[in-house]
Amino acid sequence: MRFNIVSCYFLGNQQVYKTTPNKLVGGAEIYLYDLSQYLISQGHKVKVIQIGEKDEEFIFDNIEIKSVKLPGICRKIGFVPENFYEFNWFWKNNLDKNVDRVHLHYLQHGWPHASNDMTATCHGIDFDIPKKEYLKYQGEIYHFPHKLFLSPFYTFNRFVNRKIFFNYSIKNLKKIVSVDSSLLRYAQLELPDFRNKINVVYNYVDTDIFKPQLIDSTLKSKFNGKFVILFPRNLSIGRGIHYAIEAINIVVKKHPETILLIIGDGIAKEYILKKIKEYRLENNVFILGHLDHFKDLPKYYNLADAVIIPTAYAEGTSLSCLEAMATAKPVITTNVGGLYDIITNLQDGLMIQPDISQLAEAIIKLIEDSSLRLRLGVAARDKVISKFNKTSWQYRYKEFFNI
């Protein structure tokens, strides 16, 4: 069977992550890679249709890639994303003529071409953006007078995301995988006639790759005696990087030997670098950029004393959260989106509201209570092995595609 999988971003993701072409970054990209490899292992052919810097076709780890260069209207505007506003108009004309299945890696790709022979994955609700927070931090990141420029766009963007991208896709697609329960609850409330299209298939983690192991000796010597907090996410306000930097500024006043390691890149990097300098955190905060997901990340999870997933909005069942749990690390998350489906507060992690002071308090709590760190970490690994394992995820997709 021949699959065409439509995904605005897969390799490189130049607009969001500012990284090199042909590199896997971000949880949704790793998810697509694993899904493609599973389909290929079952004897199917897979082509991913993505945004590219030029029109080209090539092979990446047995996955056929077709990159589509867009006119670039959204890039010229600057703060308008090209992922759905522009790419949605072009992907259908780039499908294979002999394709058997068309699967949209993002539910939002459904408009305006969704049909009853297509399926999709929803990686989390993305219109749950608090307005005041969006205006404040996006205004600072983009250097815009936020009330004048961003307020109308916020209102327009939230309306389009909900009423057009989500509702249109739910109504017109055959069926949908949702990585958390948020979309099902939304459909039950807003579109009850279509709720049976939603199949909740939680994200997964490969517990053979992400597992407790000896700390790399070089890393251990470099951070010996420090309390290491890991933020393994892209640098955006959606992923809560602003909470992280503000909370660490509070924590180091009480525990000056605390280290925050940031693995990732993104549109808020310049803003975070400015904050590091402003708060004089040059000896406490280090941005490592993108690292190899399968080779390097397990080392840093094992190095960390705690992992923070302080999402502000637009979250599914975070792969970063599951990977940290699989490594038996205590995790602090916010009660946003699919994180609520993963963590049970004080049983297998700490769950807080998206709030700077609460994040700082939770970090301090873990710094000062080693027995709590150990207990949460052990329970976290037990949970992902039983509920979020990769084999179960693959089986659910096999059922979903009926293959």
C-alpha positions, -999 to +999 in steps of 0.1 A: +000+000+000+013+035-009+009+062+018+013+099+012+017+117+045+012+155+044+032+175+070+042+211+067+074+203+087+094+172+088+131+176+080+148+208+089+118+230+098+136+262+088+109+287+099+103+274+135+136+258+146+162+276+125+181+244+120+199+227+091+180+208+063+175+171+065+176+170+103+149+156+127+139+181+154+108+184+175+085+158+190+060+159+161+088+153+136+102+123+156+066+110+158+063+111+120+096+094+115+086+065+138+052+062+121+068+061+087+093+035+097+066+014+112+045+015+080+076+007+060+084-023+083+049-036+075+057-036+038+041-002+028+057+026+009+057+061+024+062+095+009+061+127+031+051+159+014+066+189+033+076+225+030+111+229+016+136+256+007+133+243-029+113+218-050+130+185-047+125+148-041+149+125-022+151+095+001+157+098+039+161+065+058+138+047+033+112+074+035+105+092+002+105+130+007+089+156-016+097+191-006+075+219-019+088+255-021+061+280-013+057+315-028+067+329+006+039+353+013+037+344+050+075+347+054+074+382+040+047+392+065+070+378+092+048+368+121+022+349+102+030+311+101+032+295+067+024+260+080-013+261+075-021+295+060+000+289+030+010+252+027-026+241+028-032+255-007-004+236-023-001+201-008-030+184-027-015+191-061+017+174-050+001+140-041+010+109-060-015+099-087-013+063-076-016+069-038-037+045-018-039+064+015-036+101+023-029+109+059-025+144+073+002+145+100-015+177+113-053+178+115-051+215+105-040+205+070-076+194+063-089+228+051-098+232+023-090+198+008-103+173+034-124+144+022-139+112+035-111+091+021-084+109+042-073+105+078-053+128+102-035+130+135-042+158+160-012+166+181-032+187+206-056+216+206-037+248+195-063+275+200-060+275+238-037+306+238-042+330+267-046+364+251-027+386+277+003+362+277+004+360+239+003+397+235+030+403+261+056+377+251+050+376+214+052+414+214+086+412+231+099+384+209+090+400+176+097+436+188+061+447+179+039+472+197+017+443+206-016+460+211-015+476+176-002+446+156-008+414+176-042+418+191-062+417+158-041+388+146-046+369+179-084+372+175-083+363+138-058+334+143-078+318+172-110+320+152-094+305+121-077+277+140-109+267+158-137+273+133-119+266+100-088+243+106-103+222+133-140+221+127-138+218+090-113+189+093-134+171+119-165+173+098-149+163+065-122+137+072-129+100+075-114+096+110-087+112+133-061+100+158-058+124+187-027+120+209-047+132+239-083+134+251-087+171+245-100+168+209-125+141+220-139+164+247-140+193+223-159+173+197-183+161+224-191+196+233-189+215+200-195+188+173-212+159+190-224+144+157-188+138+147-173+127+180-171+090+169-145+100+143-120+107+172-097+079+182-075+087+212-041+071+208-017+084+234+019+092+224+046+067+232+083+063+242+108+037+233+119+024+267+148+006+252+164+038+241+152+061+269+160+043+301+181+048+333+218+043+326+252+055+338+258+092+334+283+101+307+316+107+326+325+139+306+291+154+314+292+143+350+326+159+356+314+191+339+284+195+362+296+178+393+280+191+424+253+211+405+216+204+405+208+201+368+174+209+354+167+199+318+144+218+294+143+196+262+120+216+240+120+242+213+123+278+224+088+293+221+062+307+245+039+278+237+065+254+252+069+277+282+105+288+278+096+322+293+083+304+325+116+284+326+139+314+325+119+335+350+116+306+374+153+299+373+160+335+381+140+329+413+154+295+422+191+306+420+186+332+446+180+303+471+201+276+454+228+293+433+244+260+422+213+252+400+219+247+363+193+250+336+202+231+304+181+240+273+182+215+244+165+231+214+162+262+194+135+285+181+120+319+176+125+330+212+162+323+214+172+360+211+147+369+238+160+342+262+196+353+256+186+388+265+170+376+297+201+355+306+222+386+303+197+408+321+194+384+351+231+376+351+225+339+346+254+332+324+268+306+348+234+290+354+217+287+320+232+270+289+215+267+255+229+236+238+208+239+206+196+208+188+212+175+196+208+141+180+175+128+194+184+091+197+221+094+204+226+125+226+193+131+243+193+099+265+226+111+279+212+144+290+180+129+305+202+107+326+224+136+336+195+157+348+182+157+383+148+170+371+130+178+339+106+206+333+078+206+307+062+240+316+038+243+286+018+275+282-006+262+255-010+239+225+002+206+240-005+170+233+010+140+252+045+154+251+072+131+239+097+150+260+077+144+291+074+107+283+111+104+275+120+120+308+097+097+327+111+066+309+145+077+321+131+076+357+134+114+362+110+135+382+091+158+359+074+191+365+045+198+341+017+223+337-019+212+336-022+220+300-036+199+272-024+163+270-001+167+300-031+161+321-034+126+305+001+118+315+010+130+350-008+123+382+003+150+407+026+137+435+023+102+422+045+101+391+054+138+387+045+173+398+017+191+381+013+229+384-006+257+368+012+276+341+026+301+365+062+313+371+061+312+409+045+278+410+072+265+387+100+280+409+084+265+440+081+230+424+118+231+414+129+241+449+108+213+463+126+188+442+160+203+450+154+200+487+137+165+487+159+138+472+135+110+484+106+127+465+128+128+434+135+091+436+099+081+443+085+101+414+111+089+390+106+052+397+068+056+395+072+076+362+091+048+345+066+022+357+038+042+342+053+047+307+062+010+305+026+000+312+006+028+295+028+047+269+049+019+253+058+020+216+044-015+209+009-006+220+011+027+200+020+007+168-008-017+173-033+011+177-022+027+144-024-007+127-061-009+138-066+028+128-053+023+093-069-012+091-037-027+076 
